[in-house]
């Protein structure tokens, strides 16, 4: 993701997000759970105009790096 310029700002908002199931159960060992999780995350990011830079679904947790556009409407 490159720098994004708005009417009042220029910048880059990258966030590292991690989700873990309770007690770190190996929820994503089953391929259908892993695929469902990836589908849902892609749908949510498309709906909210969030760019997924990296998505990694591991056996007991999920890592994502996402980019969010700066919001000029709050000024």
C-alpha positions in Angstrom: 0.0 0.0 0.0 1.4 3.4 -1.0 0.8 6.7 0.6 -2.8 7.9 0.1 -3.5 11.6 0.0 -6.8 13.1 0.9 -8.0 16.7 1.0 -6.5 17.3 4.5 -4.0 14.5 4.9 -1.4 12.1 3.4 -0.4 8.9 4.9 -0.6 5.2 5.3 -2.6 3.3 8.0 -1.4 -0.3 8.4 -2.6 -2.5 11.2 -1.5 -5.9 12.4 -4.5 -7.9 13.7 -4.5 -11.3 15.3 -7.4 -13.5 16.4 -7.1 -16.5 18.6 -9.8 -19.0 19.5 -10.4 -19.7 23.2 -7.6 -21.8 24.7 -5.9 -21.8 21.3 -7.9 -24.7 20.0 -6.8 -25.9 16.6 -10.0 -24.6 14.9 -8.4 -24.2 11.5 -7.1 -27.7 11.1 -10.2 -28.5 9.0 -10.0 -27.0 5.6 -13.7 -25.9 5.5 -13.2 -23.8 8.7 -10.1 -22.2 7.2 -11.9 -21.4 3.9 -14.9 -20.0 5.6 -12.8 -17.7 7.7 -10.9 -16.4 4.7 -14.2 -15.9 2.8 -15.7 -13.9 5.6 -12.7 -11.7 6.1 -12.5 -10.9 2.4 -16.2 -10.1 2.3 -15.9 -7.8 5.3 -12.8 -6.0 3.9 -14.6 -5.5 0.6 -17.7 -4.1 2.3 -15.6 -1.6 4.4 -13.0 -0.7 1.8 -10.1 -2.2 3.7 -7.1 -3.6 1.8 -5.7 -6.9 3.0 -1.9 -6.8 2.6 -1.3 -10.2 4.2 -3.7 -12.9 5.5 -2.4 -16.0 7.2 -4.7 -18.6 8.7 -2.7 -20.9 11.0 -3.9 -23.9 12.9 -4.7 -22.0 16.1 -4.8 -18.3 15.1 -5.2 -15.8 12.3 -2.8 -13.0 11.3 -3.7 -10.2 9.1 -2.0 -7.0 8.0 -4.6 -4.5 6.7 -4.5 -1.0 5.2 -7.3 1.4 6.0 -7.8 4.7 4.0 -7.4 7.9 6.0 -10.7 9.4 6.8 -11.0 13.2 5.9 -14.6 13.5 6.8 -14.0 13.7 10.5 -12.4 17.2 10.2 
